């Protein structure tokens, strides 16, 4: 596998983005309910800055950045690409995109097991989002990335 390139996703990739998300082992078992029935749609990709990490024609990860208010809405790395630094590259790319768009900070409502990753990436914890049953039956960490203005 070559070095992944991070490119703007297209609405035509919505099905592949959804498939990667649903294949994630991080959302199996107790956490599966949050993705039940959820799909990344072509309209979503069209409306929100969404970027895909591609290598040799293979989708390895993606993220989506909401602009108003600024929030990292989705971030997934394929199980086969875990541990290769791709998540860190996606975060760095997202921070660059946020800076280009004039954002001063980006909110993240984290999957609980992903909290250590976001903290390593420089996010700071700002609170906890309570459960919203039946899909979300657990507390979720709320974090914020501060975007340098220089």
WOBEL-V280532 format. One record per helix or strand of 3 or more residues. SS is the DSSP state (H for helix, E for strand). FROM is the first residue (numbers start at 1). TO is the last residue. Records with the same first field share a line. If there is no record, write none. Layout:
SS=FROM-TO  FROM-TO
This chain:
E=5-8  49-55  58-67  70-77  105-109  124-129  140-146
H=11-23  25-27  29-35  42-47  79-81  86-100  112-120
